[in-house]
Amino acid sequence: MEADFWHTRWKNAQIGFHEGEVNRMLAAHIGALSLGLGARIFLPLCGKTRDIAWLMSKGFRVAGAELSEIAVQQLFDEIALSPRITQAGPLKHYAAQDIVIFVGNIFDLTPEDLGTVDAVFDRAALVALPDEMRGRYTQHLARITGQAPQLLVTFEYDQSVMSGPPFSLSESEVKDRYGALYDVTPLQDAEVIGGLKGVCPAREKALLLSPIQAVSR
């Protein structure tokens, strides 16, 4: 997707993709990542997700990347924190205690910018990207996170009924994209009640990606 597509969606508050509560797959399967208290979790293309407040309430530190500054401003308003805002190259950093969000193109985010993370929760990034961008994204994400373990949420539905985003992603495609770097283990497969966006039947799936061998960052 072009950046203008997402900027327009946030500017016009066309954010039907935003969940008003913690993602059910995250709440059910955070334990699969085997993280200790204070672990740092990265959320790519995070928007203003309620998952961030939930993770922080559980004692985790959070890093995120988001294209829309409007989304990030709303996020900090909703979690009632006043961020320190700095500019580093093409990215803005919004930071407060236990949280930093990088504003800009995720492909401009470097391992040095991000720092060490213990895990990735990807609910909104891979499913938001068209096919031609997914390969670049998966390689980039593995590199900047040092191939940290991932909890990945996907959808499966008839793509001919709805064009996306979110796009339909099969488990086999995830294995094609990530199989050289991660073991992929399915955790849950559940019906999307009422259909995806109320348009078509869909399944929501949680997958655990366990690194085969860590890459150099």
N, C-alpha and C positions, 0 to 999 in steps of 0.2 A: 504494500500500500504506500502511496505517496504521503509525505509528511503533512501536506495540506489537508488530506482527508481527515486525519486525526485532529489537527488543529481546529478544523471547522466543526467536527463533532463536539469537542469540548466547548468551543466558543458558543455554540448554539444549544448547549446542554442536551445534545442527542447522545445520551450515555446509557442506553438500555443494557449495555454490556456490564454496567457497574452493579455489583451485588451489594445489597444494603446490609448484609450480615456476613459473618465469617463463612468462607467456603466450606461446605460439608466434607469434602475430601481432605482438606487440610485438618479440620478438627478431628476427623476419624483416624488419620494416618500420620500425623506429625511424629508419633513414636517410632515409625519405621525408619526414620533418619538417625535414631540413636544419638540424639544431641544432649549435651550437658547444659546445665543452667548457664546463661550468659553467652551461649553460642551465637554466632553471627550468621544470619540468613539473608540471602540476596533474592529479591523479587524483581525480575526483569519486566519492563513495561507495566509498572505497578498501578498506574492511575492513582486514584485515592482510595484504594481498596481497604475495606474494613479488616482484612487479614492482618494488616500492619499493626493496628491497635491491639488485636487479639494476640498476636505473637509477642508484642511488648508486655502485655499483661501476664504472659506466661514466663516472663523473665528472659526472653531472647533479645538480642540486639538485631537491628534491621538495617540493611542497605537496599536501595531500590534505584531503578533507572526509569525515567519517564520522559516522553517527548514533550508533553504539554505542561507549560508552567502554570496554567490555570488549574490543572488537576493537582499539582503539587501544593499550590497555595491553599486550595480547598482542603487537601489532606491535613496540612498543619493546623488550619483553623478547626477542623473536626476533632483532632486529637489534642487540641488546646495547648500547643507548644509554639513558642516563638523561635523560628529558625535563625541561625546565623547564615547569611547569604554571601557567598564568595564566587568569584569567577576564576576558573582554571582552564585556560585554552578555550575550546569551543563549548565547554560544559559549565553550567552553574551548579554549585553545591548548596543544598539546603540542609543544614545540620542542626541537631539538638542532641540532648543526652540520649544515647543508645539508638540514634537514627541518623542516617544521611541518605538523601535522595539526590541523584545526579540528573540534572535536567538537560535534555538534548538528545541527539541521535545516539542510540546505544552502541552503534558501531564506532563511535568516537571514544567510548569508554575503554581505558587501558587497565591492565592488571595493577599498575602502580596507583592509578586513581582509586580503584576499587578497594585494594588492600585484601587481606586474607578473609575468606569467608568459609564457613564450615558446611554450608549446604545451600541449595537453591530450591525455591518454591516457584515453579512456573505454571501459573494458572491462566495467564492472559497473553503470553508472548508468542509461543510457537503456534498456537491456534489462531493468532491474529495475522500471521504472515502468509502471503501467497506462496505457492510452491517454489517459485524461482528465487525466493529469499531464504527459504528454510535451511538449505545447506550451508549458506554463509553464516546464518545465525547460530546454528548448532555448533559449528566449529569455533566461532567467536566466543560463544558462551563458555564452552569447555576451556578455552585458553585463558580468558580473564578470571575465571573462578578456580583455576588450578585443578580442573576436572573434579570439582566438589560433587558429592552425591546430590541427586535431585529427586524431589517429589513433583511429578509432572501430571497435570490434569489435561485431558483431551475430550473431544466430542466425536461421536460417530453418528452420521445421519446421511440421508440421500442428498448429495451435493447438487443434484439436478433440480431439487425442490427449492433450495435456498442457496444462494451463491456464497454467503459468508462475507465478512468475518462474523463470528468465529468459523473457521474452516473445519471440515471433517478430516480427522486424522486417525488412521487405523494403527493398531499396535504393530503391524508389519512395517508400516512406514516409519514409525518411531525407531524400530530396530534397524531399518535401513540407514536412517540418519545418524543414529547414535551407537550402533552395534559394535563398531570398532573401538569404542571408548568405554562403553558401559554394558554391564549386564542389565537387562530390562525385565522386571518382575511385575506382573499385574497384581494390584492390590484390591481393586473394587470395580465393579461394572454395574451402574445403576441407571434406571430410567430417568430421563428429565421430565419431571411431572408437568403436564400441560404442553409438552413439546418445546423445542428450542425457539425462543422468541414467540411462542404460541403459534408457530407456522408449521413445523413438521416434527414427527416423532424423532427422538434422539436418545443416545446413551451417553452418560458422562462416566469417564474412566479415570482411575488413579493408577499411575505407574511409578514404581521405584526404580531409579537409575543408579546402580552401584558401580563406581569406577573400577575398571579392570586394572589399570595402572596409571597413576597420576602423571599428568603432563607438566612440563615446565612452564611457568607463568611468565 
